[in-house]
Amino acid sequence: MSAPSGSLPICVEQDVVLARQAVRQLAVANRMSLINQTKLVTAASELARNAVIYGGGGSMEWFVVESGVRRGLKLVFSDNGPGIPDVAQALTDGWSSGSGMGLGLSGSRRLVDEFDLDSAPGKGTRITIIKWI
């Protein structure tokens, strides 16, 4: 894979807004349908917010990826926070480690075509999502 098309630090709430804007611009530039733009931006917003709230800040990288005739947008959210002790539980609808509705991770997973979560206590969290165009 080539170098990222871009990256952004995600350290404070304002960075979540910047991440949303960057993803929307990337989706538009790659001619993604409006429905898929909305799904990808929503997922990115949730994952960026989680990086700030639970991970103490991190980063978002983006790539344009190809697989055969398919082209898509790949986003990678990384933080150096405390990690997720029980990934299966964290992906359960309605479960939240905070005061949210518990739809961030599971909802984000439903909005994209590929979702990979790598996390462990003390190791931070890395979430990779792909939305095919």
NUDRENMI-220476 format. One record per residue (C-alpha): z negated, y, x; residue number from 1; residue in one letter. Coordinates in Angstrom, 3 decimals, always signed. Layout:
// NUDRENMI-220476
+----------+----------+----------+-----+---+
:        Z :        Y :        X :   k : r :
+----------+----------+----------+-----+---+
:        Z :        Y :        X : NUM : a :
...
+----------+----------+----------+-----+---+
This chain:
// NUDRENMI-220476
+----------+----------+----------+-----+---+
:        Z :        Y :        X :   k : r :
+----------+----------+----------+-----+---+
:   +0.000 :   +0.000 :   +0.000 :   1 : m :
:   +0.757 :   +3.466 :   +1.220 :   2 : s :
:   -1.702 :   +6.317 :   +1.612 :   3 : a :
:   -3.102 :   +7.776 :   -1.589 :   4 : p :
:   -0.968 :  +10.263 :   -3.447 :   5 : s :
:   -4.113 :  +12.337 :   -3.488 :   6 : g :
:   -7.872 :  +12.393 :   -3.690 :   7 : s :
:  -10.630 :  +14.569 :   -5.047 :   8 : l :
:  -14.350 :  +14.705 :   -4.378 :   9 : p :
:  -16.395 :  +14.145 :   -7.534 :  10 : i :
:  -19.829 :  +15.578 :   -6.870 :  11 : c :
:  -20.693 :  +17.895 :   -9.781 :  12 : v :
:  -19.781 :  +18.173 :  -13.475 :  13 : e :
:  -16.994 :  +20.699 :  -12.732 :  14 : q :
:  -15.319 :  +18.048 :  -10.552 :  15 : d :
:  -15.015 :  +15.826 :  -13.650 :  16 : v :
:  -12.898 :  +18.564 :  -15.251 :  17 : v :
:  -10.759 :  +18.818 :  -12.107 :  18 : l :
:  -10.323 :  +15.023 :  -12.083 :  19 : a :
:   -9.175 :  +15.079 :  -15.725 :  20 : r :
:   -6.661 :  +17.837 :  -14.930 :  21 : q :
:   -5.327 :  +16.010 :  -11.865 :  22 : a :
:   -4.858 :  +12.768 :  -13.815 :  23 : v :
:   -3.134 :  +14.574 :  -16.704 :  24 : r :
:   -0.730 :  +16.296 :  -14.247 :  25 : q :
:   -0.020 :  +12.986 :  -12.508 :  26 : l :
:   +0.631 :  +11.232 :  -15.825 :  27 : a :
:   +2.967 :  +13.992 :  -17.025 :  28 : v :
:   +4.821 :  +14.088 :  -13.693 :  29 : a :
:   +5.400 :  +10.323 :  -13.961 :  30 : n :
:   +6.672 :  +10.563 :  -17.550 :  31 : r :
:   +3.835 :   +8.600 :  -19.114 :  32 : m :
:   +3.813 :   +8.661 :  -22.927 :  33 : s :
:   +1.362 :  +11.040 :  -24.588 :  34 : l :
:   -0.704 :   +8.148 :  -25.960 :  35 : i :
:   -0.991 :   +6.530 :  -22.528 :  36 : n :
:   -1.725 :   +9.913 :  -20.917 :  37 : q :
:   -4.633 :  +10.336 :  -23.314 :  38 : t :
:   -5.933 :   +6.821 :  -22.641 :  39 : k :
:   -5.752 :   +7.255 :  -18.867 :  40 : l :
:   -7.318 :  +10.737 :  -18.889 :  41 : v :
:  -10.134 :   +9.516 :  -21.154 :  42 : t :
:  -10.865 :   +6.526 :  -18.908 :  43 : a :
:  -10.738 :   +8.727 :  -15.799 :  44 : a :
:  -13.109 :  +11.230 :  -17.379 :  45 : s :
:  -15.669 :   +8.519 :  -18.182 :  46 : e :
:  -15.462 :   +6.970 :  -14.712 :  47 : l :
:  -15.673 :  +10.348 :  -12.949 :  48 : a :
:  -18.676 :  +11.305 :  -15.067 :  49 : r :
:  -20.368 :   +7.998 :  -14.204 :  50 : n :
:  -19.785 :   +8.676 :  -10.497 :  51 : a :
:  -21.592 :  +12.018 :  -10.850 :  52 : v :
:  -24.420 :  +10.901 :  -13.150 :  53 : i :
:  -25.194 :   +7.405 :  -11.853 :  54 : y :
:  -23.586 :   +7.345 :   -8.402 :  55 : g :
:  -24.773 :  +10.718 :   -7.143 :  56 : g :
:  -21.170 :  +11.782 :   -6.600 :  57 : g :
:  -18.174 :  +10.152 :   -4.996 :  58 : g :
:  -14.411 :  +10.442 :   -5.013 :  59 : s :
:  -11.262 :   +9.660 :   -6.952 :  60 : m :
:   -8.051 :   +8.580 :   -5.245 :  61 : e :
:   -4.718 :   +8.133 :   -6.989 :  62 : w :
:   -1.587 :   +6.182 :   -6.211 :  63 : f :
:   +1.772 :   +5.521 :   -7.829 :  64 : v :
:   +2.191 :   +1.739 :   -7.720 :  65 : v :
:   +5.113 :   -0.582 :   -8.388 :  66 : e :
:   +5.190 :   -4.242 :   -9.335 :  67 : s :
:   +8.686 :   -5.586 :   -9.845 :  68 : g :
:  +10.339 :   -3.237 :  -12.312 :  69 : v :
:   +7.028 :   -1.793 :  -13.483 :  70 : r :
:   +5.617 :   +1.474 :  -12.223 :  71 : r :
:   +2.110 :   +2.672 :  -12.893 :  72 : g :
:   -0.725 :   +4.939 :  -11.910 :  73 : l :
:   -3.669 :   +3.529 :  -10.027 :  74 : k :
:   -6.969 :   +5.394 :   -9.834 :  75 : l :
:   -9.870 :   +4.408 :   -7.596 :  76 : v :
:  -13.357 :   +5.816 :   -8.241 :  77 : f :
:  -15.896 :   +5.263 :   -5.446 :  78 : s :
:  -19.504 :   +6.292 :   -5.009 :  79 : d :
:  -22.360 :   +5.456 :   -2.665 :  80 : n :
:  -24.977 :   +5.312 :   -5.401 :  81 : g :
:  -27.508 :   +2.571 :   -6.094 :  82 : p :
:  -24.865 :   +0.147 :   -7.382 :  83 : g :
:  -24.867 :   -1.885 :  -10.578 :  84 : i :
:  -27.336 :   -4.798 :  -10.552 :  85 : p :
:  -25.706 :   -6.678 :  -13.464 :  86 : d :
:  -21.989 :   -5.934 :  -13.766 :  87 : v :
:  -21.518 :   -8.220 :  -16.800 :  88 : a :
:  -24.284 :   -6.412 :  -18.657 :  89 : q :
:  -22.901 :   -3.008 :  -17.648 :  90 : a :
:  -19.541 :   -3.976 :  -19.186 :  91 : l :
:  -21.154 :   -4.925 :  -22.519 :  92 : t :
:  -20.457 :   -2.548 :  -25.410 :  93 : d :
:  -23.551 :   -0.590 :  -26.332 :  94 : g :
:  -25.468 :   -1.178 :  -23.096 :  95 : w :
:  -26.421 :   +1.927 :  -21.139 :  96 : s :
:  -28.668 :   +2.461 :  -18.156 :  97 : s :
:  -29.061 :   +6.063 :  -19.277 :  98 : g :
:  -29.024 :   +7.961 :  -22.528 :  99 : s :
:  -25.331 :   +7.471 :  -23.322 : 100 : g :
:  -23.769 :   +5.387 :  -26.064 : 101 : m :
:  -22.931 :   +2.565 :  -23.660 : 102 : g :
:  -19.172 :   +2.843 :  -24.098 : 103 : l :
:  -18.203 :   +4.348 :  -20.727 : 104 : g :
:  -17.360 :   +1.265 :  -18.679 : 105 : l :
:  -16.389 :   -1.077 :  -21.514 : 106 : s :
:  -14.431 :   +1.674 :  -23.271 : 107 : g :
:  -12.645 :   +2.618 :  -20.059 : 108 : s :
:  -11.735 :   -1.020 :  -19.483 : 109 : r :
:  -10.109 :   -1.208 :  -22.942 : 110 : r :
:   -8.052 :   +1.965 :  -22.355 : 111 : l :
:   -6.259 :   +0.742 :  -19.229 : 112 : v :
:   -4.081 :   -2.241 :  -18.329 : 113 : d :
:   -6.011 :   -3.378 :  -15.253 : 114 : e :
:   -9.680 :   -2.813 :  -14.464 : 115 : f :
:  -11.619 :   -4.005 :  -11.426 : 116 : d :
:  -15.281 :   -3.195 :  -10.821 : 117 : l :
:  -16.882 :   -3.933 :   -7.451 : 118 : d :
:  -20.569 :   -3.102 :   -7.202 : 119 : s :
:  -23.875 :   -4.466 :   -5.988 : 120 : a :
:  -27.377 :   -3.038 :   -5.612 : 121 : p :
:  -27.506 :   -0.750 :   -2.583 : 122 : g :
:  -23.737 :   -0.971 :   -2.049 : 123 : k :
:  -22.388 :   +1.720 :   -4.374 : 124 : g :
:  -19.627 :   +1.171 :   -6.889 : 125 : t :
:  -15.838 :   +1.058 :   -6.649 : 126 : r :
:  -13.763 :   +0.912 :   -9.833 : 127 : i :
:   -9.999 :   +0.524 :   -9.717 : 128 : t :
:   -7.870 :   +1.030 :  -12.828 : 129 : i :
:   -4.127 :   +0.834 :  -13.424 : 130 : i :
:   -2.159 :   +2.107 :  -16.402 : 131 : k :
:   +1.455 :   +0.922 :  -16.442 : 132 : w :
:   +4.078 :   +3.439 :  -17.516 : 133 : i :
+----------+----------+----------+-----+---+
